[in-house]
Amino acid sequence: LDPLPDDLKLAVLKLVAFHYEQREAVAFSVTMTMQLAPYGVTSIADAYRESWFGEAATDGV
C-alpha cells in the first residue's frame, strides 16, 4: 500500500529539481522573479486541493 499517488510523487520530484537548479541564485542572493513552484507542480497539486469557504465550486456546477 502506497498512500501517495504517482502524480504527487512526480510533483515532489519536480519541486526538488526546481529548488536544486535555483540553489546558486539563492546562495549568492541574486534577485530573480519570485516563483515558489513551477507551473507543472502547482497544476498537479491543484487537482488534490480542497475547496474552502468563498471559493467557487468546480465540480461540474
mmCIF file as Biopython writes it, N, C-alpha, C and O atoms, coordinates in Angstrom:
data_model
#
loop_
_atom_site.group_PDB
_atom_site.id
_atom_site.type_symbol
_atom_site.label_atom_id
_atom_site.label_alt_id
_atom_site.label_comp_id
_atom_site.label_asym_id
_atom_site.label_entity_id
_atom_site.label_seq_id
_atom_site.pdbx_PDB_ins_code
_atom_site.Cartn_x
_atom_site.Cartn_y
_atom_site.Cartn_z
_atom_site.occupancy
_atom_site.B_iso_or_equiv
_atom_site.auth_seq_id
_atom_site.auth_asym_id
_atom_site.pdbx_PDB_model_num
ATOM 1   N N  . LEU A ? 1  ? 0.826   -1.193 0.000   1.0 0.0 1  A 1 
ATOM 2   C CA . LEU A ? 1  ? 0.000   0.000  0.000   1.0 0.0 1  A 1 
ATOM 3   C C  . LEU A ? 1  ? 0.866   1.250  0.000   1.0 0.0 1  A 1 
ATOM 4   O O  . LEU A ? 1  ? 1.699   1.458  0.882   1.0 0.0 1  A 1 
ATOM 5   N N  . ASP A ? 2  ? 0.648   2.058  -0.996  1.0 0.0 2  A 1 
ATOM 6   C CA . ASP A ? 2  ? 1.392   3.304  -1.129  1.0 0.0 2  A 1 
ATOM 7   C C  . ASP A ? 2  ? 0.404   4.458  -1.008  1.0 0.0 2  A 1 
ATOM 8   O O  . ASP A ? 2  ? -0.428  4.644  -1.896  1.0 0.0 2  A 1 
ATOM 9   N N  . PRO A ? 3  ? 0.474   5.234  0.064   1.0 0.0 3  A 1 
ATOM 10  C CA . PRO A ? 3  ? -0.523  6.287  0.286   1.0 0.0 3  A 1 
ATOM 11  C C  . PRO A ? 3  ? -0.396  7.493  -0.640  1.0 0.0 3  A 1 
ATOM 12  O O  . PRO A ? 3  ? -1.324  8.297  -0.720  1.0 0.0 3  A 1 
ATOM 13  N N  . LEU A ? 4  ? 0.718   7.639  -1.335  1.0 0.0 4  A 1 
ATOM 14  C CA . LEU A ? 4  ? 0.941   8.813  -2.169  1.0 0.0 4  A 1 
ATOM 15  C C  . LEU A ? 4  ? 0.775   8.446  -3.645  1.0 0.0 4  A 1 
ATOM 16  O O  . LEU A ? 4  ? 1.487   7.575  -4.146  1.0 0.0 4  A 1 
ATOM 17  N N  . PRO A ? 5  ? -0.159  9.101  -4.349  1.0 0.0 5  A 1 
ATOM 18  C CA . PRO A ? 5  ? -0.353  8.815  -5.773  1.0 0.0 5  A 1 
ATOM 19  C C  . PRO A ? 5  ? 0.896   9.155  -6.595  1.0 0.0 5  A 1 
ATOM 20  O O  . PRO A ? 5  ? 1.701   10.003 -6.212  1.0 0.0 5  A 1 
ATOM 21  N N  . ASP A ? 6  ? 1.031   8.473  -7.728  1.0 0.0 6  A 1 
ATOM 22  C CA . ASP A ? 6  ? 2.216   8.650  -8.569  1.0 0.0 6  A 1 
ATOM 23  C C  . ASP A ? 6  ? 2.376   10.075 -9.077  1.0 0.0 6  A 1 
ATOM 24  O O  . ASP A ? 6  ? 3.498   10.571 -9.176  1.0 0.0 6  A 1 
ATOM 25  N N  . ASP A ? 7  ? 1.266   10.743 -9.402  1.0 0.0 7  A 1 
ATOM 26  C CA . ASP A ? 7  ? 1.409   12.103 -9.915  1.0 0.0 7  A 1 
ATOM 27  C C  . ASP A ? 7  ? 1.875   13.071 -8.833  1.0 0.0 7  A 1 
ATOM 28  O O  . ASP A ? 7  ? 2.552   14.051 -9.142  1.0 0.0 7  A 1 
ATOM 29  N N  . LEU A ? 8  ? 1.531   12.821 -7.578  1.0 0.0 8  A 1 
ATOM 30  C CA . LEU A ? 8  ? 2.051   13.660 -6.494  1.0 0.0 8  A 1 
ATOM 31  C C  . LEU A ? 8  ? 3.533   13.390 -6.246  1.0 0.0 8  A 1 
ATOM 32  O O  . LEU A ? 8  ? 4.281   14.300 -5.889  1.0 0.0 8  A 1 
ATOM 33  N N  . LYS A ? 9  ? 3.954   12.148 -6.433  1.0 0.0 9  A 1 
ATOM 34  C CA . LYS A ? 9  ? 5.385   11.839 -6.336  1.0 0.0 9  A 1 
ATOM 35  C C  . LYS A ? 9  ? 6.147   12.608 -7.410  1.0 0.0 9  A 1 
ATOM 36  O O  . LYS A ? 9  ? 7.226   13.144 -7.154  1.0 0.0 9  A 1 
ATOM 37  N N  . LEU A ? 10 ? 5.578   12.657 -8.615  1.0 0.0 10 A 1 
ATOM 38  C CA . LEU A ? 10 ? 6.198   13.403 -9.704  1.0 0.0 10 A 1 
ATOM 39  C C  . LEU A ? 10 ? 6.283   14.889 -9.367  1.0 0.0 10 A 1 
ATOM 40  O O  . LEU A ? 10 ? 7.294   15.533 -9.644  1.0 0.0 10 A 1 
ATOM 41  N N  . ALA A ? 11 ? 5.224   15.431 -8.771  1.0 0.0 11 A 1 
ATOM 42  C CA . ALA A ? 11 ? 5.223   16.845 -8.388  1.0 0.0 11 A 1 
ATOM 43  C C  . ALA A ? 11 ? 6.320   17.129 -7.361  1.0 0.0 11 A 1 
ATOM 44  O O  . ALA A ? 11 ? 6.997   18.154 -7.441  1.0 0.0 11 A 1 
ATOM 45  N N  . VAL A ? 12 ? 6.490   16.238 -6.416  1.0 0.0 12 A 1 
ATOM 46  C CA . VAL A ? 12 ? 7.542   16.414 -5.400  1.0 0.0 12 A 1 
ATOM 47  C C  . VAL A ? 12 ? 8.924   16.377 -6.051  1.0 0.0 12 A 1 
ATOM 48  O O  . VAL A ? 12 ? 9.786   17.193 -5.723  1.0 0.0 12 A 1 
ATOM 49  N N  . LEU A ? 13 ? 9.134   15.449 -6.957  1.0 0.0 13 A 1 
ATOM 50  C CA . LEU A ? 13 ? 10.419  15.366 -7.649  1.0 0.0 13 A 1 
ATOM 51  C C  . LEU A ? 13 ? 10.689  16.615 -8.485  1.0 0.0 13 A 1 
ATOM 52  O O  . LEU A ? 13 ? 11.818  17.104 -8.524  1.0 0.0 13 A 1 
ATOM 53  N N  . LYS A ? 14 ? 9.662   17.130 -9.150  1.0 0.0 14 A 1 
ATOM 54  C CA . LYS A ? 14 ? 9.820   18.360 -9.931  1.0 0.0 14 A 1 
ATOM 55  C C  . LYS A ? 14 ? 10.142  19.549 -9.028  1.0 0.0 14 A 1 
ATOM 56  O O  . LYS A ? 14 ? 10.953  20.404 -9.383  1.0 0.0 14 A 1 
ATOM 57  N N  . LEU A ? 15 ? 9.510   19.596 -7.872  1.0 0.0 15 A 1 
ATOM 58  C CA . LEU A ? 15 ? 9.758   20.686 -6.932  1.0 0.0 15 A 1 
ATOM 59  C C  . LEU A ? 15 ? 11.186  20.632 -6.387  1.0 0.0 15 A 1 
ATOM 60  O O  . LEU A ? 15 ? 11.851  21.662 -6.272  1.0 0.0 15 A 1 
ATOM 61  N N  . VAL A ? 16 ? 11.647  19.442 -6.057  1.0 0.0 16 A 1 
ATOM 62  C CA . VAL A ? 16 ? 13.025  19.277 -5.579  1.0 0.0 16 A 1 
ATOM 63  C C  . VAL A ? 16 ? 14.013  19.675 -6.673  1.0 0.0 16 A 1 
ATOM 64  O O  . VAL A ? 16 ? 14.995  20.366 -6.400  1.0 0.0 16 A 1 
ATOM 65  N N  . ALA A ? 17 ? 13.760  19.243 -7.905  1.0 0.0 17 A 1 
ATOM 66  C CA . ALA A ? 17 ? 14.647  19.591 -9.017  1.0 0.0 17 A 1 
ATOM 67  C C  . ALA A ? 17 ? 14.668  21.099 -9.249  1.0 0.0 17 A 1 
ATOM 68  O O  . ALA A ? 17 ? 15.727  21.669 -9.512  1.0 0.0 17 A 1 
ATOM 69  N N  . PHE A ? 18 ? 13.517  21.746 -9.154  1.0 0.0 18 A 1 
ATOM 70  C CA . PHE A ? 18 ? 13.436  23.192 -9.341  1.0 0.0 18 A 1 
ATOM 71  C C  . PHE A ? 18 ? 14.288  23.926 -8.311  1.0 0.0 18 A 1 
ATOM 72  O O  . PHE A ? 18 ? 15.065  24.815 -8.658  1.0 0.0 18 A 1 
ATOM 73  N N  . HIS A ? 19 ? 14.137  23.550 -7.046  1.0 0.0 19 A 1 
ATOM 74  C CA . HIS A ? 19 ? 14.906  24.224 -5.998  1.0 0.0 19 A 1 
ATOM 75  C C  . HIS A ? 19 ? 16.393  23.886 -6.094  1.0 0.0 19 A 1 
ATOM 76  O O  . HIS A ? 19 ? 17.237  24.718 -5.759  1.0 0.0 19 A 1 
ATOM 77  N N  . TYR A ? 20 ? 16.720  22.688 -6.543  1.0 0.0 20 A 1 
ATOM 78  C CA . TYR A ? 20 ? 18.131  22.334 -6.740  1.0 0.0 20 A 1 
ATOM 79  C C  . TYR A ? 20 ? 18.748  23.209 -7.832  1.0 0.0 20 A 1 
ATOM 80  O O  . TYR A ? 20 ? 19.876  23.679 -7.688  1.0 0.0 20 A 1 
ATOM 81  N N  . GLU A ? 21 ? 18.009  23.427 -8.922  1.0 0.0 21 A 1 
ATOM 82  C CA . GLU A ? 21 ? 18.508  24.263 -10.011 1.0 0.0 21 A 1 
ATOM 83  C C  . GLU A ? 21 ? 18.678  25.724 -9.586  1.0 0.0 21 A 1 
ATOM 84  O O  . GLU A ? 21 ? 19.522  26.434 -10.133 1.0 0.0 21 A 1 
ATOM 85  N N  . GLN A ? 22 ? 17.888  26.171 -8.622  1.0 0.0 22 A 1 
ATOM 86  C CA . GLN A ? 22 ? 17.933  27.558 -8.174  1.0 0.0 22 A 1 
ATOM 87  C C  . GLN A ? 22 ? 18.880  27.782 -7.002  1.0 0.0 22 A 1 
ATOM 88  O O  . GLN A ? 22 ? 18.941  28.894 -6.476  1.0 0.0 22 A 1 
ATOM 89  N N  . ARG A ? 23 ? 19.611  26.777 -6.582  1.0 0.0 23 A 1 
ATOM 90  C CA . ARG A ? 23 ? 20.423  26.864 -5.368  1.0 0.0 23 A 1 
ATOM 91  C C  . ARG A ? 23 ? 21.508  27.930 -5.453  1.0 0.0 23 A 1 
ATOM 92  O O  . ARG A ? 23 ? 21.782  28.598 -4.457  1.0 0.0 23 A 1 
ATOM 93  N N  . GLU A ? 24 ? 22.127  28.107 -6.604  1.0 0.0 24 A 1 
ATOM 94  C CA . GLU A ? 24 ? 23.201  29.099 -6.712  1.0 0.0 24 A 1 
ATOM 95  C C  . GLU A ? 24 ? 22.659  30.516 -6.653  1.0 0.0 24 A 1 
ATOM 96  O O  . GLU A ? 24 ? 23.286  31.395 -6.061  1.0 0.0 24 A 1 
ATOM 97  N N  . ALA A ? 25 ? 21.507  30.746 -7.256  1.0 0.0 25 A 1 
ATOM 98  C CA . ALA A ? 25 ? 20.915  32.081 -7.217  1.0 0.0 25 A 1 
ATOM 99  C C  . ALA A ? 25 ? 20.564  32.460 -5.781  1.0 0.0 25 A 1 
ATOM 100 O O  . ALA A ? 25 ? 20.725  33.614 -5.385  1.0 0.0 25 A 1 
ATOM 101 N N  . VAL A ? 26 ? 20.096  31.510 -5.017  1.0 0.0 26 A 1 
ATOM 102 C CA . VAL A ? 26 ? 19.755  31.771 -3.617  1.0 0.0 26 A 1 
ATOM 103 C C  . VAL A ? 26 ? 21.025  31.967 -2.793  1.0 0.0 26 A 1 
ATOM 104 O O  . VAL A ? 26 ? 21.073  32.842 -1.928  1.0 0.0 26 A 1 
ATOM 105 N N  . ALA A ? 27 ? 22.048  31.164 -3.052  1.0 0.0 27 A 1 
ATOM 106 C CA . ALA A ? 27 ? 23.285  31.244 -2.284  1.0 0.0 27 A 1 
ATOM 107 C C  . ALA A ? 27 ? 23.998  32.582 -2.488  1.0 0.0 27 A 1 
ATOM 108 O O  . ALA A ? 27 ? 24.634  33.095 -1.568  1.0 0.0 27 A 1 
ATOM 109 N N  . PHE A ? 28 ? 23.891  33.142 -3.683  1.0 0.0 28 A 1 
ATOM 110 C CA . PHE A ? 28 ? 24.572  34.397 -3.982  1.0 0.0 28 A 1 
ATOM 111 C C  . PHE A ? 28 ? 23.636  35.600 -3.940  1.0 0.0 28 A 1 
ATOM 112 O O  . PHE A ? 28 ? 24.006  36.691 -4.374  1.0 0.0 28 A 1 
ATOM 113 N N  . SER A ? 29 ? 22.446  35.408 -3.427  1.0 0.0 29 A 1 
ATOM 114 C CA . SER A ? 29 ? 21.448  36.477 -3.270  1.0 0.0 29 A 1 
ATOM 115 C C  . SER A ? 29 ? 21.143  37.192 -4.587  1.0 0.0 29 A 1 
ATOM 116 O O  . SER A ? 29 ? 20.956  38.409 -4.612  1.0 0.0 29 A 1 
ATOM 117 N N  . VAL A ? 30 ? 21.097  36.453 -5.645  1.0 0.0 30 A 1 
ATOM 118 C CA . VAL A ? 30 ? 20.747  37.015 -6.943  1.0 0.0 30 A 1 
ATOM 119 C C  . VAL A ? 30 ? 19.245  37.245 -6.964  1.0 0.0 30 A 1 
ATOM 120 O O  . VAL A ? 30 ? 18.462  36.347 -6.652  1.0 0.0 30 A 1 
ATOM 121 N N  . THR A ? 31 ? 18.850  38.463 -7.337  1.0 0.0 31 A 1 
ATOM 122 C CA . THR A ? 31 ? 17.420  38.722 -7.402  1.0 0.0 31 A 1 
ATOM 123 C C  . THR A ? 31 ? 16.872  38.105 -8.671  1.0 0.0 31 A 1 
ATOM 124 O O  . THR A ? 31 ? 17.428  38.259 -9.759  1.0 0.0 31 A 1 
ATOM 125 N N  . MET A ? 32 ? 15.780  37.412 -8.502  1.0 0.0 32 A 1 
ATOM 126 C CA . MET A ? 32 ? 15.136  36.770 -9.632  1.0 0.0 32 A 1 
ATOM 127 C C  . MET A ? 32 ? 13.635  36.823 -9.422  1.0 0.0 32 A 1 
ATOM 128 O O  . MET A ? 32 ? 13.155  37.128 -8.331  1.0 0.0 32 A 1 
ATOM 129 N N  . THR A ? 33 ? 12.920  36.529 -10.454 1.0 0.0 33 A 1 
ATOM 130 C CA . THR A ? 33 ? 11.469  36.526 -10.355 1.0 0.0 33 A 1 
ATOM 131 C C  . THR A ? 33 ? 11.063  35.496 -9.312  1.0 0.0 33 A 1 
ATOM 132 O O  . THR A ? 33 ? 11.485  34.340 -9.358  1.0 0.0 33 A 1 
ATOM 133 N N  . MET A ? 34 ? 10.238  35.935 -8.375  1.0 0.0 34 A 1 
ATOM 134 C CA . MET A ? 34 ? 9.830   35.042 -7.294  1.0 0.0 34 A 1 
ATOM 135 C C  . MET A ? 34 ? 8.811   34.029 -7.795  1.0 0.0 34 A 1 
ATOM 136 O O  . MET A ? 34 ? 7.685   34.384 -8.145  1.0 0.0 34 A 1 
ATOM 137 N N  . GLN A ? 35 ? 9.210   32.794 -7.823  1.0 0.0 35 A 1 
ATOM 138 C CA . GLN A ? 35 ? 8.315   31.714 -8.210  1.0 0.0 35 A 1 
ATOM 139 C C  . GLN A ? 35 ? 8.501   30.620 -7.174  1.0 0.0 35 A 1 
ATOM 140 O O  . GLN A ? 35 ? 9.594   30.071 -7.032  1.0 0.0 35 A 1 
ATOM 141 N N  . LEU A ? 36 ? 7.442   30.305 -6.453  1.0 0.0 36 A 1 
ATOM 142 C CA . LEU A ? 36 ? 7.546   29.313 -5.390  1.0 0.0 36 A 1 
ATOM 143 C C  . LEU A ? 36 ? 7.623   27.899 -5.933  1.0 0.0 36 A 1 
ATOM 144 O O  . LEU A ? 36 ? 8.301   27.044 -5.363  1.0 0.0 36 A 1 
ATOM 145 N N  . ALA A ? 37 ? 6.931   27.653 -7.030  1.0 0.0 37 A 1 
ATOM 146 C CA . ALA A ? 37 ? 6.938   26.322 -7.625  1.0 0.0 37 A 1 
ATOM 147 C C  . ALA A ? 37 ? 6.663   26.437 -9.114  1.0 0.0 37 A 1 
ATOM 148 O O  . ALA A ? 37 ? 5.957   27.347 -9.550  1.0 0.0 37 A 1 
ATOM 149 N N  . PRO A ? 38 ? 7.217   25.523 -9.895  1.0 0.0 38 A 1 
ATOM 150 C CA . PRO A ? 38 ? 6.928   25.524 -11.327 1.0 0.0 38 A 1 
ATOM 151 C C  . PRO A ? 38 ? 5.441   25.251 -11.579 1.0 0.0 38 A 1 
ATOM 152 O O  . PRO A ? 38 ? 4.753   24.658 -10.749 1.0 0.0 38 A 1 
ATOM 153 N N  . TYR A ? 39 ? 4.972   25.693 -12.727 1.0 0.0 39 A 1 
ATOM 154 C CA . TYR A ? 39 ? 3.546   25.538 -13.025 1.0 0.0 39 A 1 
ATOM 155 C C  . TYR A ? 39 ? 3.113   24.080 -13.101 1.0 0.0 39 A 1 
ATOM 156 O O  . TYR A ? 39 ? 1.971   23.763 -12.771 1.0 0.0 39 A 1 
ATOM 157 N N  . GLY A ? 40 ? 3.990   23.198 -13.523 1.0 0.0 40 A 1 
ATOM 158 C CA . GLY A ? 40 ? 3.652   21.779 -13.565 1.0 0.0 40 A 1 
ATOM 159 C C  . GLY A ? 40 ? 3.361   21.226 -12.182 1.0 0.0 40 A 1 
ATOM 160 O O  . GLY A ? 40 ? 2.482   20.379 -12.017 1.0 0.0 40 A 1 
ATOM 161 N N  . VAL A ? 41 ? 4.092   21.699 -11.199 1.0 0.0 41 A 1 
ATOM 162 C CA . VAL A ? 41 ? 3.883   21.253 -9.811  1.0 0.0 41 A 1 
ATOM 163 C C  . VAL A ? 41 ? 2.555   21.775 -9.278  1.0 0.0 41 A 1 
ATOM 164 O O  . VAL A ? 41 ? 1.784   21.029 -8.673  1.0 0.0 41 A 1 
ATOM 165 N N  . THR A ? 42 ? 2.294   23.053 -9.504  1.0 0.0 42 A 1 
ATOM 166 C CA . THR A ? 42 ? 1.053   23.623 -8.975  1.0 0.0 42 A 1 
ATOM 167 C C  . THR A ? 42 ? -0.176  23.042 -9.662  1.0 0.0 42 A 1 
ATOM 168 O O  . THR A ? 42 ? -1.219  22.881 -9.028  1.0 0.0 42 A 1 
ATOM 169 N N  . SER A ? 43 ? -0.067  22.728 -10.944 1.0 0.0 43 A 1 
ATOM 170 C CA . SER A ? 43 ? -1.229  22.163 -11.623 1.0 0.0 43 A 1 
ATOM 171 C C  . SER A ? 43 ? -1.543  20.758 -11.115 1.0 0.0 43 A 1 
ATOM 172 O O  . SER A ? 43 ? -2.711  20.385 -11.004 1.0 0.0 43 A 1 
ATOM 173 N N  . ILE A ? 44 ? -0.515  19.983 -10.810 1.0 0.0 44 A 1 
ATOM 174 C CA . ILE A ? 44 ? -0.748  18.650 -10.242 1.0 0.0 44 A 1 
ATOM 175 C C  . ILE A ? 44 ? -1.322  18.775 -8.833  1.0 0.0 44 A 1 
ATOM 176 O O  . ILE A ? 44 ? -2.274  18.077 -8.483  1.0 0.0 44 A 1 
ATOM 177 N N  . ALA A ? 45 ? -0.747  19.658 -8.033  1.0 0.0 45 A 1 
ATOM 178 C CA . ALA A ? 45 ? -1.201  19.814 -6.653  1.0 0.0 45 A 1 
ATOM 179 C C  . ALA A ? 45 ? -2.621  20.378 -6.583  1.0 0.0 45 A 1 
ATOM 180 O O  . ALA A ? 45 ? -3.384  20.021 -5.685  1.0 0.0 45 A 1 
ATOM 181 N N  . ASP A ? 46 ? -2.979  21.253 -7.519  1.0 0.0 46 A 1 
ATOM 182 C CA . ASP A ? 46 ? -4.322  21.835 -7.512  1.0 0.0 46 A 1 
ATOM 183 C C  . ASP A ? 46 ? -5.412  20.781 -7.692  1.0 0.0 46 A 1 
ATOM 184 O O  . ASP A ? 46 ? -6.536  20.962 -7.224  1.0 0.0 46 A 1 
ATOM 185 N N  . ALA A ? 47 ? -5.085  19.693 -8.361  1.0 0.0 47 A 1 
ATOM 186 C CA . ALA A ? 47 ? -6.066  18.624 -8.550  1.0 0.0 47 A 1 
ATOM 187 C C  . ALA A ? 47 ? -6.455  17.980 -7.215  1.0 0.0 47 A 1 
ATOM 188 O O  . ALA A ? 47 ? -7.533  17.398 -7.099  1.0 0.0 47 A 1 
ATOM 189 N N  . TYR A ? 48 ? -5.589  18.081 -6.217  1.0 0.0 48 A 1 
ATOM 190 C CA . TYR A ? 48 ? -5.837  17.475 -4.904  1.0 0.0 48 A 1 
ATOM 191 C C  . TYR A ? 48 ? -6.261  18.498 -3.850  1.0 0.0 48 A 1 
ATOM 192 O O  . TYR A ? 48 ? -6.517  18.142 -2.699  1.0 0.0 48 A 1 
ATOM 193 N N  . ARG A ? 49 ? -6.332  19.731 -4.238  1.0 0.0 49 A 1 
ATOM 194 C CA . ARG A ? 49 ? -6.644  20.796 -3.291  1.0 0.0 49 A 1 
ATOM 195 C C  . ARG A ? 49 ? -8.114  20.786 -2.908  1.0 0.0 49 A 1 
ATOM 196 O O  . ARG A ? 49 ? -8.979  20.602 -3.765  1.0 0.0 49 A 1 
ATOM 197 N N  . GLU A ? 50 ? -8.398  20.979 -1.648  1.0 0.0 50 A 1 
ATOM 198 C CA . GLU A ? 50 ? -9.769  21.034 -1.167  1.0 0.0 50 A 1 
ATOM 199 C C  . GLU A ? 50 ? -10.303 22.458 -1.290  1.0 0.0 50 A 1 
ATOM 200 O O  . GLU A ? 50 ? -9.552  23.422 -1.139  1.0 0.0 50 A 1 
ATOM 201 N N  . SER A ? 51 ? -11.583 22.586 -1.560  1.0 0.0 51 A 1 
ATOM 202 C CA . SER A ? 51 ? -12.209 23.903 -1.634  1.0 0.0 51 A 1 
ATOM 203 C C  . SER A ? 51 ? -12.462 24.433 -0.234  1.0 0.0 51 A 1 
ATOM 204 O O  . SER A ? 51 ? -12.818 23.684 0.676   1.0 0.0 51 A 1 
ATOM 205 N N  . TRP A ? 52 ? -12.274 25.725 -0.078  1.0 0.0 52 A 1 
ATOM 206 C CA . TRP A ? 52 ? -12.523 26.374 1.194   1.0 0.0 52 A 1 
ATOM 207 C C  . TRP A ? 52 ? -13.634 27.390 1.019   1.0 0.0 52 A 1 
ATOM 208 O O  . TRP A ? 52 ? -14.095 27.621 -0.098  1.0 0.0 52 A 1 
ATOM 209 N N  . PHE A ? 53 ? -14.057 27.985 2.087   1.0 0.0 53 A 1 
ATOM 210 C CA . PHE A ? 53 ? -15.131 28.965 2.057   1.0 0.0 53 A 1 
ATOM 211 C C  . PHE A ? 53 ? -14.796 30.104 1.104   1.0 0.0 53 A 1 
ATOM 212 O O  . PHE A ? 53 ? -13.671 30.602 1.088   1.0 0.0 53 A 1 
ATOM 213 N N  . GLY A ? 54 ? -15.775 30.509 0.315   1.0 0.0 54 A 1 
ATOM 214 C CA . GLY A ? 54 ? -15.605 31.621 -0.583  1.0 0.0 54 A 1 
ATOM 215 C C  . GLY A ? 54 ? -15.023 31.277 -1.935  1.0 0.0 54 A 1 
ATOM 216 O O  . GLY A ? 54 ? -14.938 32.142 -2.807  1.0 0.0 54 A 1 
ATOM 217 N N  . GLU A ? 55 ? -14.614 30.016 -2.130  1.0 0.0 55 A 1 
ATOM 218 C CA . GLU A ? 55 ? -14.081 29.626 -3.423  1.0 0.0 55 A 1 
ATOM 219 C C  . GLU A ? 55 ? -15.196 29.038 -4.281  1.0 0.0 55 A 1 
ATOM 220 O O  . GLU A ? 55 ? -16.125 28.410 -3.773  1.0 0.0 55 A 1 
ATOM 221 N N  . ALA A ? 56 ? -15.089 29.248 -5.555  1.0 0.0 56 A 1 
ATOM 222 C CA . ALA A ? 56 ? -16.097 28.722 -6.473  1.0 0.0 56 A 1 
ATOM 223 C C  . ALA A ? 56 ? -15.988 27.208 -6.563  1.0 0.0 56 A 1 
ATOM 224 O O  . ALA A ? 56 ? -14.886 26.660 -6.574  1.0 0.0 56 A 1 
ATOM 225 N N  . ALA A ? 57 ? -17.113 26.542 -6.627  1.0 0.0 57 A 1 
ATOM 226 C CA . ALA A ? 57 ? -17.132 25.086 -6.769  1.0 0.0 57 A 1 
ATOM 227 C C  . ALA A ? 57 ? -16.766 24.722 -8.203  1.0 0.0 57 A 1 
ATOM 228 O O  . ALA A ? 57 ? -17.233 25.362 -9.146  1.0 0.0 57 A 1 
ATOM 229 N N  . THR A ? 58 ? -15.936 23.701 -8.369  1.0 0.0 58 A 1 
ATOM 230 C CA . THR A ? 58 ? -15.527 23.289 -9.708  1.0 0.0 58 A 1 
ATOM 231 C C  . THR A ? 58 ? -15.947 21.854 -9.995  1.0 0.0 58 A 1 
ATOM 232 O O  . THR A ? 58 ? -15.320 21.174 -10.808 1.0 0.0 58 A 1 
ATOM 233 N N  . ASP A ? 59 ? -16.990 21.394 -9.342  1.0 0.0 59 A 1 
ATOM 234 C CA . ASP A ? 59 ? -17.427 20.005 -9.508  1.0 0.0 59 A 1 
ATOM 235 C C  . ASP A ? 59 ? -18.540 19.871 -10.535 1.0 0.0 59 A 1 
ATOM 236 O O  . ASP A ? 59 ? -19.486 19.109 -10.336 1.0 0.0 59 A 1 
ATOM 237 N N  . GLY A ? 60 ? -18.429 20.608 -11.630 1.0 0.0 60 A 1 
ATOM 238 C CA . GLY A ? 60 ? -19.399 20.474 -12.705 1.0 0.0 60 A 1 
ATOM 239 C C  . GLY A ? 60 ? -20.637 21.324 -12.558 1.0 0.0 60 A 1 
ATOM 240 O O  . GLY A ? 60 ? -21.623 21.094 -13.259 1.0 0.0 60 A 1 
ATOM 241 N N  . VAL A ? 61 ? -20.618 22.295 -11.673 1.0 0.0 61 A 1 
ATOM 242 C CA . VAL A ? 61 ? -21.796 23.139 -11.488 1.0 0.0 61 A 1 
ATOM 243 C C  . VAL A ? 61 ? -21.809 24.241 -12.516 1.0 0.0 61 A 1 
ATOM 244 O O  . VAL A ? 61 ? -22.725 25.063 -12.528 1.0 0.0 61 A 1 
#
